[in-house]
Amino acid sequence: MRIRAVRPDELPLLQEIERAAGECFRDIGMPEIADDDPLPLDELARYRRAGLAWVAADGAGVPVAYLIADRVDGNLHVEQVSVHPGSARRGIGRSLLDHLAGLAADEGVPALTLTTFAEVPWNAPYYARCGFRILDDDGLTPGLREIREREAAHGLERWPRVCMRRAV
């Protein structure tokens, strides 16, 4: 796998990857998550233009996974990381996270953050194996609190959610 910046013509592929990756939520009783629309193309394009969107591409150069990030309170915040199920369980998601951590280190950014489902095996438990630690409410920055509020408004609080941080 080669990690590189997303190209403009690949944005629809990111939506396809996210849809495919979301299907596994259906199997654990979270069909609302599986049915949730991926980010719109204009929003994905905004991440790409900001230099905060990467893909993991197979040997033929076709993206099989992607990561987009935001800058939140001086850290890089993982907004979305999705791996196509046909390429899952090969360390691709971890490689994308490590790539972002490397970029953060180069920029002097202290940490990566994210929000995720606490009890979904490929969410918080997975991120813990990748070096992220759960933040308690006292550890939440203003930007993370705002993200959690937006998630709650979107209905994600129906299932337990956590904020996590990985020092760089």
C-alpha positions, 0 to 999 in steps of 0.5 A: 500500500502506498499512502498519498494525498487524495486526487480530485478525481478520487473524491467519489471513491472516498464516498464508495469506501465509506459506504462499504465500510459502514455496512459492518455496522448493520451486522451489530444492530446499528443500521442507522450508521450503515445508512448514513450518507458519506460526506458530500463531495464539496466537503471532501474537496475542502479537506483535500484542498487543505492538505488534510486528506490521504488515501492508501492505494493498492499496487494499481494505484486505486484507493482502498482506504482514506483518512481526513483530518481537521485542525482542532485546538492545536492538534490534528483531529481524525475526522474520518478513517475508512477502509474498504472491507475487501482490504480490512484487517491488513493494517491499512487503517493503522498505517494511515493513522501512523502517517498522520502522526508522522506529519503531526510530528514534523509540524510540531503538533502535540497529538492526534484526537478523534471521537468514536463509538466506545463499544464497537470493536473496530472503533475505540478498542481498535484505536486503543491498540493504535495508541489512543487513550480515552479522554475524560470530560475534564480532558476535553478541549473546547473544540472537542466539546463542540464536535461532541455537540454536533455529533449529539445533534446528528443523533450519534449519542444514541450509542456510547461515544468517547473522545480519544487522544494519541500523543505524538 
